Amino acid sequence: MAEAERADLSFEAALARLEAIVRQLESGDASLEDSITLYNEGQALKAHCEAKLETASARIEAIQANAAGEAIGTRAFAGPTDAQ
C-alpha cells in the first residue's frame, strides 16, 4: 500500500488491514519475499494507527470537579506518558 493511500485510511480501516496482514503472516502461506513486504506494510500501518491514537488522546479533555463534585471546567488529558 502506498504511503498516500495509507495516510487517507481511518484508524479502523488501517487496523483491519493490519489484522489481515497478521493473519496472512501467521498462516505461513506467503513466500519469504511476500512476508517481508507484508511485514513492512504492517510496520507502517502500526505507526499510522499509533499516530491516530496519539492525536485522539490529545483531543480528550478530563473534567475537573470542585470539592462538592460539581464540574468546574476541563483540563488536557494526562495520558500514561504524561504521568511519568
Secondary structure as GFF3:
##gff-version 3
##sequence-region A 1 84
A	DSSP	alpha_helix	3	7	.	.	.	ID=ss1
A	DSSP	alpha_helix	11	27	.	.	.	ID=ss2
A	DSSP	alpha_helix	32	59	.	.	.	ID=ss3
A	DSSP	beta_strand	61	65	.	.	.	ID=ss4
A	DSSP	beta_strand	71	76	.	.	.	ID=ss5
###
